[in-house]
Amino acid sequence: AEAYLTKPANLAVLSEKIEQIKARALDSKKRVLWVDDDTDLLAAYENLLTHEGYQVECVNQPLKLIEQIERFRPDVIVLDYQMPNCNGAELAQLLKQDSRFMTIPIIFVSASSEAAAQKEQLTIVGNAFLSKPLDNELFLKCLRQQITKSDLMTQRIQQVSQRFEKS
């Protein structure tokens, strides 16, 4: 049970409890930030991910990525490789150099044959590479794996940090 109310229920208290429960549920959802210049693709995957229980933010202007990350605090970033004014690899390198963002998993997606040829190099700055059009099941499996790995890494970092603080 999330809350207990006595009868007759006070509607103001009931409404407040419902809002608190909704806020906690929203906070527990994993957050996915998708960066792509294709707004139709963004809309389709926002719908899919929301339906799968994720909290989703979409960015179609890659140069606003840092601002969105600071505000949204994603658990994973899905990054298109080819976008105007910069490419996904450049953005990923920038993120991996910042200690605030270096542990956020990055999944590259691209229809570019150039990106597919550089798959091994992209996984150096990212965590996975998938070719467009995406197979939804494969994509969701990859997303879950990257979030699980990231959660484990975060737990290990916290454990090590706690050991050093105790010393």
FIMARLUM-561171 format. One line per field, with one value per residue (C-alpha): x, z, y; residue number from 1. Coordinates in nm, 4 decimals. Each point is the difference from the previous one (the first is absolute). Example, Ala and Ser with C-alpha at 12.3 -4.5 7.8 and 13.67 -1.06 7.14 Angstrom:
x: [1.2300,0.1370]
z: [0.7800,-0.0660]
y: [-0.4500,0.3440]
num: [1,2]
END
This chain:
x: [0.0000,0.1179,-0.2300,-0.2739,-0.3052,-0.2852,-0.3654,-0.1610,0.2895,0.0983,0.0156,0.2833,0.2117,-0.0873,0.0992,0.3295,0.0816,-0.0745,0.2336,0.2764,-0.0343,0.0049,0.3121,0.1814,-0.0987,0.1270,0.3282,0.0496,-0.0334,0.3258,0.0731,0.0983,0.1310,-0.0227,0.1975,-0.0863,-0.0730,-0.2878,-0.3079,-0.2250,0.2358,0.0172,-0.3791,-0.0268,0.2631,-0.1284,-0.3343,0.1589,0.2186,-0.2780,-0.2219,0.2830,0.0092,0.2915,0.0073,0.1160,0.1408,0.0768,0.2475,0.0100,0.2694,0.3199,0.1720,-0.2539,0.1012,0.1990,-0.2821,-0.2506,0.2252,0.0475,-0.3740,-0.1324,0.2782,-0.0454,0.0856,0.0935,0.0511,-0.1010,0.2047,-0.0334,0.3371,-0.0707,-0.1516,0.0460,0.2834,0.1564,-0.0050,-0.0848,0.3604,0.1070,-0.2799,0.0845,0.3676,-0.1041,-0.2234,0.2596,0.2486,-0.2374,0.0010,-0.3686,-0.1029,0.2715,-0.1948,-0.3202,-0.0273,-0.0223,-0.1734,0.0842,-0.2639,0.0557,-0.1049,0.3378,0.2250,0.2938,-0.1130,-0.0510,0.3552,0.1269,-0.2025,0.3055,0.1336,-0.3419,-0.0249,0.3164,-0.1856,-0.3432,-0.1341,-0.1886,-0.0743,-0.3239,-0.0840,-0.3146,-0.2674,-0.0008,-0.1389,-0.2122,0.0540,0.3758,0.0086,-0.2008,0.2207,0.3135,-0.1514,-0.0792,0.3503,0.1698,-0.2129,0.0704,0.3760,-0.0075,-0.1933,0.2555,0.2891,-0.1630,-0.0485,0.3650,0.1180,-0.2157,0.1372,0.3597,-0.0714,-0.1520,0.3085,0.2297,-0.2165,0.0182,0.3797]
z: [0.0000,-0.0786,0.2397,0.2559,0.0283,0.2472,-0.0949,-0.0874,-0.2292,-0.0159,-0.3754,0.0435,0.1874,-0.2544,-0.2877,0.1722,0.0573,-0.3642,-0.1179,0.2329,-0.1315,-0.3618,0.0683,0.1536,-0.2945,-0.2460,0.1880,-0.0118,-0.3800,-0.1891,-0.2064,-0.3668,-0.1884,-0.3776,-0.2242,-0.3700,-0.2680,-0.1368,0.1857,-0.1385,0.1353,0.3344,0.0284,-0.0861,0.2524,0.2683,-0.0358,0.0106,0.3014,0.1925,-0.0636,0.1317,0.3258,-0.0613,0.0561,-0.3315,-0.1126,-0.3643,-0.1390,-0.3692,0.0348,0.1026,0.1166,0.2858,0.1325,0.3060,0.1129,-0.0278,0.1819,0.2937,0.0281,-0.0755,0.1526,-0.2383,0.0851,-0.3640,-0.3141,-0.3473,-0.2480,-0.3775,-0.1718,-0.2889,0.0831,-0.1329,0.1498,0.1875,0.0139,0.2812,0.0522,0.0643,0.2532,0.1707,0.0311,0.1560,0.2517,0.0923,0.0864,0.2594,0.3323,0.0537,-0.3120,-0.0592,0.1522,-0.1991,-0.2606,-0.3623,-0.2677,-0.3520,-0.2698,-0.3663,-0.3529,-0.1226,-0.1660,0.1205,0.3604,-0.0472,-0.1347,0.3106,0.2407,0.1966,0.0375,0.1067,0.2775,0.1478,0.0825,0.0169,0.1482,-0.2958,-0.3668,-0.1787,-0.3677,-0.1126,-0.0623,0.3530,0.0961,0.2988,0.1993,-0.0533,0.0873,0.3219,0.1023,-0.0606,0.1939,0.3012,-0.0089,-0.0057,0.2868,0.2061,-0.0633,0.0907,0.3211,0.0996,-0.0736,0.2038,0.2940,-0.0182,-0.0096,0.3039,0.1882,-0.0743,0.0954,0.3316,0.0740,-0.0589,0.2170,0.2875,-0.0229]
y: [0.0000,0.3492,0.1855,-0.0484,0.2192,-0.0110,0.0118,0.2260,0.0914,0.3645,0.0772,0.2517,-0.2557,-0.2698,0.2280,0.0874,-0.3696,-0.0815,0.2790,-0.1241,-0.3556,0.1220,0.2088,-0.2993,-0.2204,0.2602,0.0294,-0.3780,-0.0169,-0.0275,0.3099,-0.0185,0.3028,-0.0456,0.2359,-0.0074,0.2585,-0.2138,0.1256,-0.2759,-0.2657,0.1804,0.0012,-0.3696,-0.1061,0.2336,-0.1772,-0.3471,0.0751,0.1725,-0.3020,-0.2230,0.1979,0.2358,0.3731,0.1505,0.3328,0.0665,0.2511,0.0844,0.2665,-0.1796,0.3167,0.0219,-0.3420,0.1133,0.2268,-0.2875,-0.2463,0.2356,0.0578,-0.3513,-0.2185,-0.2968,-0.3590,-0.0624,0.2097,-0.1155,0.1978,0.0215,-0.0115,0.2379,0.3370,0.3530,0.2090,-0.2946,-0.3748,-0.2349,-0.1107,0.3587,0.0451,-0.3294,0.0965,0.3282,-0.1787,-0.2617,0.2772,0.1474,-0.1857,0.0834,-0.1934,-0.2586,-0.2894,0.0576,-0.2773,0.1127,-0.2047,0.1155,-0.0441,0.0727,-0.0828,0.1221,-0.2554,0.2142,-0.0455,-0.3742,-0.0267,0.1812,-0.2160,-0.1153,0.3525,0.1297,-0.2561,0.1492,0.3238,-0.1621,-0.3191,-0.1470,0.0579,-0.0874,0.0499,0.1765,-0.1007,-0.1364,-0.3369,0.1079,-0.3200,0.0088,0.3688,-0.0472,-0.2932,0.2100,0.2909,-0.2207,-0.1529,0.3401,0.1307,-0.3135,0.0285,0.3678,-0.0684,-0.2659,0.2356,0.2774,-0.2392,-0.1064,0.3604,0.0801,-0.3027,0.0977,0.3613,-0.1122,-0.2130,0.2961,0.2262,-0.2506,-0.0218]
num: [1,2,3,4,5,6,7,8,9,10,11,12,13,14,15,16,17,18,19,20,21,22,23,24,25,26,27,28,29,30,31,32,33,34,35,36,37,38,39,40,41,42,43,44,45,46,47,48,49,50,51,52,53,54,55,56,57,58,59,60,61,62,63,64,65,66,67,68,69,70,71,72,73,74,75,76,77,78,79,80,81,82,83,84,85,86,87,88,89,90,91,92,93,94,95,96,97,98,99,100,101,102,103,104,105,106,107,108,109,110,111,112,113,114,115,116,117,118,119,120,121,122,123,124,125,126,127,128,129,130,131,132,133,134,135,136,137,138,139,140,141,142,143,144,145,146,147,148,149,150,151,152,153,154,155,156,157,158,159,160,161,162,163,164,165,166,167]
END
